[in-house]
Amino acid sequence: MDADHVAGICSSLPGAWRDHPFGAGFPVFKVGEGKKAKMFSGLGETPPELAEKHGHPPGEFVVLKADPDLVDELRLVHSAVLAPRYFNKAHWNHVCLTGTLDPEDIADWVEHSYRLVVTSLPKKVGSQLLAQLDAK
């Protein structure tokens, strides 16, 4: 799975939209409106030094929010799931898109990240978005 495929998954989620708050080289996907919008994923290129440190070829990655109980488990089980560089390491994972992970797992992790963020939105908005997602 590559970054374009992940972007397609993100774009297909109810109320999701693309933003570039960190510059053109790091598109993020948010859900919600205005100042209450929250990021649930970001796409970029794994820096060569980080890839080398973890034995991966440089390439695309997605950063995803995860339940704190799941963050460390994913890193232990999957060598392509790393602690993120500039995000809270207790709540986010850097997922290398090097072809070593099951695409269904990545899609599930994108939805998990989305659900975590949606549940933190105002209740009326969040419940409507989750209802739309579950109706798919």
SVG drawing of the C-alpha trace seen along z (x, -y; Angstrom):
<svg xmlns="http://www.w3.org/2000/svg" viewBox="-26 -28 47 37">
<polyline fill="none" stroke="black" stroke-width="0.4" points="0.0,0.0 1.3,-3.4 0.5,-7.0 -1.9,-7.6 -3.9,-4.5 -3.9,-5.6 -5.0,-9.1 -7.9,-7.5 -9.0,-5.6 -8.7,-8.8 -10.7,-10.8 -13.5,-8.3 -14.2,-8.6 -17.3,-10.8 -16.4,-14.5 -12.7,-13.9 -10.7,-16.6 -7.1,-17.3 -5.1,-20.1 -1.5,-21.3 -0.8,-23.0 2.9,-21.7 3.6,-22.6 3.0,-21.0 5.2,-18.0 3.1,-16.7 -0.6,-16.5 -2.8,-15.7 -6.4,-14.5 -8.8,-16.1 -12.3,-15.7 -14.6,-18.4 -15.0,-22.0 -13.1,-25.2 -11.0,-25.4 -12.6,-22.2 -11.3,-20.1 -8.8,-17.5 -6.1,-15.6 -6.3,-11.8 -3.5,-11.0 -0.6,-12.6 1.5,-11.4 5.1,-12.0 8.5,-10.5 10.5,-8.6 13.8,-10.4 16.8,-8.2 18.4,-8.3 15.2,-7.0 14.7,-4.3 18.3,-3.2 18.1,-3.1 15.2,-0.7 16.4,1.3 13.8,0.0 14.3,-1.5 13.4,-5.2 9.9,-5.7 6.4,-6.9 4.8,-6.7 1.5,-7.5 1.3,-8.8 -1.9,-7.6 -3.4,-8.1 -3.9,-4.9 -5.3,-4.0 -2.4,-4.3 -2.8,-0.6 -2.3,0.3 0.6,-2.0 3.4,0.1 1.8,3.4 1.8,2.4 5.4,1.3 6.4,4.6 4.5,6.8 5.3,4.9 8.9,3.7 7.4,1.1 5.5,-0.6 7.7,-3.1 7.6,-5.9 6.8,-9.1 9.4,-11.8 7.3,-15.0 4.1,-13.6 3.2,-12.4 4.7,-9.0 2.0,-7.8 -0.8,-8.4 0.6,-8.3 2.5,-5.8 4.7,-6.2 3.7,-3.5 6.3,-2.8 4.6,-2.0 7.3,0.2 5.1,3.2 5.8,5.3 2.4,4.7 -0.9,6.2 -3.0,3.5 -6.0,4.5 -4.2,3.8 -3.3,0.4 -6.8,-0.3 -8.1,0.8 -5.5,-1.4 -6.7,-4.4 -10.3,-3.8 -9.2,-3.3 -7.4,-6.7 -10.4,-8.3 -12.8,-6.8 -10.6,-8.0 -10.6,-11.5 -14.3,-11.6 -15.2,-10.5 -13.3,-13.6 -15.4,-15.9 -18.6,-17.5 -21.1,-14.7 -23.7,-15.7 -21.1,-15.9 -19.2,-12.8 -22.3,-10.6 -23.5,-11.7 -20.1,-10.9 -19.8,-7.5 -23.4,-6.7 -22.4,-7.5 -19.3,-5.4 -21.1,-2.4 -23.8,-2.6 -21.1,-2.0"/>
</svg>
